[in-house]
Amino acid sequence: MDQSLGGKKMNDVPSLPIEIIFQILLCLPCEFLYECGRFVCKEWASIICSPSFIKAHEVNSKGGLLFQNSAQRYQANFLNLENWETTQLRLPFQGIPLASCRGICLFLRQSGFGFNISSCRRHVFYVVNLVTRQFQVLPSPGEGFYRFLHIVYVEQLGQFKVVCHFTQSRSSWLVFTLGIDMSWRKIDVTHSDSDFQSVINPYSTAVGKYIFLPRGGGNILAINLCDESFRFVRCPRGCPSSFYYLRKLGDNLSCIHNFKRELHMWILSDLETHEWVRVSDIEDVVVNKKINILLCNPVGLLDNSRIFVFEIRRRPISTIVAYNAETGTKHVFDSGTEVPLSCVIHSNSLVKW
């Protein structure tokens, strides 16, 4: 058979340099790359599966909001904050999203209806990549209650770590390292349990290799997951010692104070010197005060794009508000349900562990 194209043989048609193919593939969504792109040819598969491409694609990807309500027991929803399209994601388990890191999401097994986490005495946690469908069931820490749970990626070690503050007869700090073993291990903590009575998951956050937790006395607890050491960071000046949120903003920690429907935010510019910088434009996020607001929860901040995401619990439905501080625009997404949402900032990726 004469395989020709415009007078040339097929194998004489010049191919694109691998650097150009690399850049083109970076523009495609990770769902397409994993489900279709890697099967096109060996060259594409080699690029898509390479650590350098996975990291570059993760950096270029835009974050969104992963949310769920108690009526969706096997389903989560991903809200793309660029085009405001919602994608339904089928889960292989009944789970509530708790945290996300580099596309790896942490779920708690849902017990019955509702989100009363403390009612589930024997916890079952799942770690899942919603693109590759890879997931792992973590062993239960035991009978008791947990105060917070986070997942972090430690660049220096190339490891994902799940950290749990767990309470039985006394509290314990537990760590689970993905891909290393199938057991929790304790971190030695010299601080008294009373120092962490006010620490709960909605107000804490993970940034890089650190987990930051608010506590009384004007101090923030910082856990370094590289060497598993503890230190304290002073709260920003002007921030009350209670009822503030810690959130990730790009590669920095932000502190948000919500009082009488007014929002104020500081960014930690230097961890060593405890230097905070005040952000003024977040004050424009204040939602219409005529709305009957039950709770204004700063869900998170999208990397360095300065998009602030808030969950507004009001009557009759829960609402997600995304505010772009660069353009001054605000978008409102109604969940269509009175059931409170469970929301985390999430970015799909090709990462495996």
N, C-alpha and C positions, 0 to 999 in steps of 0.2 A: 504494500500500500504506500502511495506517495504522500507522506506526511509533510505538507508544505503550507506556508502562510505567506502570501504576497511574493511568491518566488523564492522564499527562503525555507530551508528545512526547519522543523520545529525546534530541534536542539541547537540551531544557530541563533535563535532569538535571545538577545542579551537579557540577563536577569538583573534585578535591582540589587545594589550593594546591601549587605546585611544590616548596615547602620540605618539605611533608609527604611527597610522592612521593620526594624526595631521601633523606629519612631512612628510608623504607620500603625503598628499593632498597639502602641501605647494609647492611641486615640479611641480604641474600641472598648466596649464594656466588658468587664471581666466575665460576666455570664456567657457572652458569646465566645470569648477566648477559651473558656474551659469546656463548654459544651460542643463547640464546633471548630474553632480556630486551630486548636492543637492537633486536630485530625486531618488538616488540609495536606500537610507534607511533613517530612522529618525535620526540615529546616525550621518551619514555624513551631513545631513541637519543642525543638531544642531551645528556641528563643523564649517561648511562653513559660517553659518550666525552669528557666534559669533564675537563680537568686537575684541577679542584677536587674532582670526585667520585672520580677515580682515586686521588688522594692521600688523601682522607678514608677511602675503602674500604681502602686499604693500612694506614692507621693502626689501623683497627678490626679488621683480620684477625688471626687467631691463627696463630702459626707451628707448624710441624710438622717432621718429620724426613724428608728425602729420602735413601733408601738403596738400595743395589744390591750384588749379589755377582756374581762372575765367570760364573756359570751363566746370568745374565740379560743377554744381550748386547744386546738391543734393548728392554729393559724396565727401568724404575725403579719404585720403590714410594714412596708418600707416606703416612707414618704420622701421623694426626691425634692429637695428644696430649691432646685434650679428650675424645673418645669412643673412642679407641684403635682406630679403624677404619683399615684399610689399603686404599688405592686403587692399582691397577696403572696405570702410565702407559706407553703405547707410544711409543718413541723413533723418530724418523726416521733414526737413525744408531746405530752401536755406540759408546757413550760411558760414561765414568766421571765422576760428579759430583765437582767439585773445590771449588766455592765458589758462594755465592748472595748476591744483593743486590737488595732491593726486588722480589723475584719473578723476577728475571733470573738464570738459572743458567748456570754455566760448566762445560763438559764437556771431557774429554780423550778423543780417539778411542781406543777399546780395541784393543789389539794382541794378537791371539791370546787365550789364556786366562790368567787371573790378573791381578795388579795390579802387576807389576814395571814401574813407569813408566820407570825408567832404561833399560830394554831397548828402548824406542821412540826411536830416534835422531832421526827427523824427525817432529816433533810436529804434530798437527792438532787445533785447539781449536774448540769450538762454543759459541756464546752463544745461549741459547734461553729463550723464555717458554713454559712448559709449558701455559698456559691458552690463549693466542692462537695457539700453534704457530709464532710467528715465530721464525726462527733464522737465524744468520749463521755462515758458516765463516770462521774467522780464518786468514790466511796463516801458514805455518810460519815460525818465527823462523830456521830453518836447521838445519844438521846440528850436533848437540850435545846438551847436557842442561840441564834447568831445575831450579832449586832450589825455587822457589815460584811460585805463580800466584794472583792475587786479582782480583776485580772490585769496583769501588767506584762510588758515585754522588756526584758533586760538585754539591751543591745550588747553589752560587754560579754555576756554569757551566751547569747543566742538562745535564750530560753523564755518560755511563757510561764509565769507563776500566778497561782490563785492564792489569795490571802483571805483568811476568815478569822474574825474575832468571835470566838465561840464560848458559850457559857453553860457550864454544868453546875457542879457544886461551887466551882470557882471558874474564873474566866481563863481562857487560853488563846494564844495567838498561833494559828495553824497555817502552814504553807504546803501547797501541792504543786510540784513541778511537772509540767506536761512532758511526757516522753521519757521520764527518768524512772519513776516507779509508780506504784498504784497505792500510795499511802500518804496520809497527812503526817507532818512532823511539826513539832513545837518550836517556836522562836522564844529564846530566853528574854523575858521582860522584867526589868527591875522595878518598874513603876507600879504603884498600888492600883488595885482595881477601881478605886473611887475616882482616879484621874480620868477614867474613860466612861463614866456613867452616862454622860451626855452625848457620847459618840454614837451616831446612827447613820445608816447608809445614805439616805437622801442628801445629807449635808457634806459628805466626804467625796474625794475624787482621787484619780490616779493620773499622774503626769510623768511621762518618761519612766524612769526606774523607781520613782517615789510614789507612795500613797500618803495623802495629806488628810488629816482628820481634825475637825474642830473640837475644842475642849474649853473648859472654863479657865478663868484667870488670864485671858488675853493671849493665850499661846495656842499654836497649832502643832500637832504632833506630825512629824515627817518620818516615814519608814523607808529606808534605803534597801530595796530588794536585791541590790547587787551583793552587798556584804551583810545584809539583814541587820543593820544597825538602826538605832533610834536617835532622833534629835528633836529639838523644839524650835519653832519659828514664831516670832512675835507677830501679832495681828497688826494690820495697818492702823495708823493713828486716825482717830475719828470714827473707827468702826466699833460699835458696841460689843461687849464681851459675850453676847448671846444672840441667838437667832441670825446666823449668817450662813451663807452657802459657800462652799469651795467648789470651783469648777475649772476645767481645763480650757485654756485659750491658746491654741497652737502648741508651742513648747513651753508655755508658762502657766503658772498657777494664778487664778483670779479669785478674789474674795468679793462676794456680792451680799449687800445688806438690803433686806426688803422690810420697810417699815411704813405703815399707813399708805400702802400702794405707791410708795416712792422707792426707786431702786438706785443704789449707789454701788460702784464697783472700783476695785483697786487691782492692779496687776503686779505680781512679785517679779521685779526685774533682776534682782540679785539675791540668791538664796543665802550666800555667805554673810552679806551685810544686812539682810532683812530689809532691803530697800523696796518700797512699794510705790507705784505710780498711780495716781488717781485718773480714772476714765470718766469723762463728763457726758459723752454722748449716750450712755446707757439710760440716762434720766429721761430721754425722749421716748423710751419704750413704754412708759406708763400707759396702761390700758384705760379706756373710757371709764371714768370713775362712777358713771351711772349704772354700769353693769354690776350685778350682784355677784361679786367675786368671793368664793369660798377659800381659794388658795391660789397664789401666784408662785409657781415653782420654776426657778431657772433650771431647765433640763440640761442645758449645755451651751457651748459656744463653738461654732464650726471653725476649727483650726484658726488660720490667720485671716479668714475672709470676713471676720467681724460681723457674722450673722448670729444674733442672739435668739435662742429658742426657749419659749416659756410654755408651761402647761397651766392653763387657767381653768380651775374647777369652779363652775358657777351653775346656776339654774337657767335653763333646764338641761344643758348638755355641757360636756367637757370640751375645751377648745385648745388648740395649739396655735401660738402666735410666734411668727418668725420675723424679726426686725433686722433689716440691713442698715448698719450704722453708716456705711459709706454713701448709700443712695438716699437714706432717710425714708425708705419705703417699708411698709409693714403688710404682711400677708397673714390672713386668719384661716385656719383649717378647722372645721367643726367635725368632731368624731361621730356625731349622730347618735350618741348614747349618753345616758346619765351615769353609766358605770365609769368610775375613774380609770384613766389610762395608766399603763405602765410604759414609760418612755425612756429610751437611751439614745444618745448620739452614736451613730454607727456608719461605717464605711465598708462597703463590700470589697473583698480582696481575694487573691489567689493563694494566700499564705496557708501553709500546712505546718504541722509541728511533729 
